[in-house]
Amino acid sequence: MLASSIRFAVRAMSRSPKIAADQVCSGGAADDVSRCEWGSSDPLYIKYHDEEWGTATHDDRVHFEFLVLESAQAGLSWITVLRKRENYRKAFADFDAARVSEFTDAHVEELLKNPGIIRNRAKIKAAISNAKIFLAIQQEFGSFDKYLYGFVPGGKPVVFSGSGAIPPRTELSDTIAADLKNRGFKFFGSTICYAHLQAVGVVNDHLPSCFRRTGRKMCP
């Protein structure tokens, strides 16, 4: 009886999903792990924190997505924008910069009628004009990602030292924001720029105690 039970247990273990080295499991309870305090305040924040924030991406479409969302956030909370994210995806052509750059005044008027996004004329027009500049940067540097990492020492993500409070802006974000402003970017000051760097992983500001600091993710 014991032998058959062991064989059954071994077969069950062989059918269990393997846990990758970069995953963390806590008996299936996501609440058991230590994460950045802000990343535990809302289910949407938890998902965003655990799966995206601080994860380095080199995908220009993702960069453009966060450029649109971060500029829309100006003066608002990030959770407000996250809740409208999928509406933005539909409204802004799946964050295709080339298509957004061709939006006309008629598109702007339609977007102002869309209750699923932040209906601010200046922000909507900024997303369109920023898309044109985004494409110009791609043309000049090969990709927006290469342009962005050109400002980063060693071309590698900057990891938060863990001492003191996480800053709202840094010399790096000051420099990038100033350069983008000179190129014509709007609604993208240093604070918003720093939020973008955090979102796309150019900066890793996960706290030393957070399980995501080393890039680990929750297992399925």
N, C-alpha and C positions, 0 to 999 in steps of 0.2 A: 504494500500500500504506500509506504514511504517512498520507495523507488519510483513508482508511477507518479507520485505527486511531484517529485523532483524533476522527472522528465517533462511533466506538464508545465512546471515553472520555467524550465529552460526554453521550451518552445515559446512560451508567452514572452520571455525576455527577448528572444530572437525576432519576434514580431514587433517589439516596441521600437519607436523611432529613435534613431541614434542622436545623441546630444553632441553638437559640434563644440570644438574647443572655445569658440567665441560666444557661446550661449550660456545663459545662467538659468537654472530651473530651481524653483522653490516649492516643490510639491504642487505645481500648477497654480500657485497663488501669487499673482503679481504684486499683491500688497505686502508680501514678506520681504521684498528687496529694498535696499536703501537707494534712494534717488534724490536728485535736487529737489529742494522743498517746493518750488513753484510747479514742478512736474507731477505733484501728487494732489493738486487741488481740484482737478476736474477730469473726468474720464477722457475727454478729448485732449487735454493737456498730457495726460499719462501716455496715451498712444503716440502723440507727437514727440514727446520727450524720449520715450523708449525706442522709437523706430526711426526718427529723423534728426532731431536737433543735435547739432554737433557732429553729425556724420559727414565726412568729406565726400563731396560729389564733384565730378568734373563734367557733368552733363549741362550743356548750355541752356537746354530747355528748362531744367530745374532752376538754374540761375535766374532765368527770365521770370519764371513763375514767382520766385520769392521777391524779385525786384518789384513786380506788380503788387504783390500782397503787402510787402513792407511799406511801400509808398502809400498804399491805401490805409495803412494803419495809423499814419501820422495823426496824433491827437486822440487816438482811440486805444482800446486795449487789444492785445494780440488775440485773445480768446474770441473777441467779436469778429475778427477777420477769419480766424480758423473755422468758425461756424458758417461762414459764407464762402469758404474755399471752393467747394464744388460748383457753386453758382458762378464764381469767378472763372472757373475752368471752362464752363459752357459759354459764358459771355465773352471771354477773351480768347476764343478760337483755340482752346486746349493749350494756351500759353505758347502759341506759335508766333514768335516775334515778327517774322516776315508778314504774316497775315494781319497782325495787329497794327503794324506800321502803315498799312493801307486803309485803316479805318477812316471813314469820312465824317463830316459833320452830321450826316444822317445817322451814322452809327452812334455817335455821341448822344444824339437826341433819344435814340432807342434805349441806350444804356441808362439814361437818366430816368426812364420809365420802369426799369428793372428793379423790383423790390428785393431781389436776392443779393444785390451788391450794395456797396456804399455809394449812394447817389450824390456824388460831389463832382460838379463839372470840372473843376480845376484838376482834381486827381485823375479823372477819366482821361482828360486831354493830356495830362502828364504821362500816363501810361502809354499813350500813342506816340507822343514825341520821344519818350525814352526808348521806345522800341526801335525807332529810326536810328538813334544814337548807338543803341546796342548792336545793331547790324553793322554800323560803320566801324565799331570797335572790333567786331568779328573779322571784318575785312582787313583791318590794319594789323591785328595781332594773330589771326588764325582762329581764335576763339575768345569768347569773353573770359573763360576760365584761365587761359594763358595770361590775359591782360591782368586779371585779378591777382594771380599768384606771382606776377612780376613785381608786386609790391612787398611780398612776404619774404623775409630773410631766409635764404636757403630753399625757398619754394616749398616749404613744408608747413603743415598746420601749427599754429601757435597754441601751446597747451597752458591753461591757467595754472599759475604757480601754487595756488591753494592758500596763499597768505593774503589776508585782507578781504575786502568786499570786491565782487565782480564789478568792474567799471562800466558805466553807461556808454563810454566812448574811449578811444585810445589814440595815440599818435598815428597808428596805422590807419584807423578809420578816418581820422582827420585828413590824412594825406590822400586817401582814395576818394573821399567825399569831395575834397577840393578839386581834384583832377576831373571827376565826373561833372561837377558843377561848371568847370571851365569848358567842358564839352557840351554843356547844355542840359544836363540832367536836372530834373525838378523833383521836389518832395523826396530828396535823398541827402539830408544833412548827415553829420557825423554819427549822431545817435542811431538813426535809421540804418546807416551804413554798417555800424557795428552789429546791430541786430541781424543784418543780412550775413555778415561774416560768421556769426554764431550759428545761424540757421543752416548754412551750407558747409559748415565744418572747416572753414579757413581758420577759425578760432575754436578751440575745444575748451569751453568753460564749464564742463561738468565738474562738480566738486570732487575732491579726492575720495570722499566717502561714497560717491555715486557709482553704481555698478556699470554705468555707461561710460565712465571716464576712459576705460581701456578699450572701448569699442565693442564690448559684449552686448548681446541682445537677449531678450526673453526667448526661451525656446517655445515652439508652437504648442 
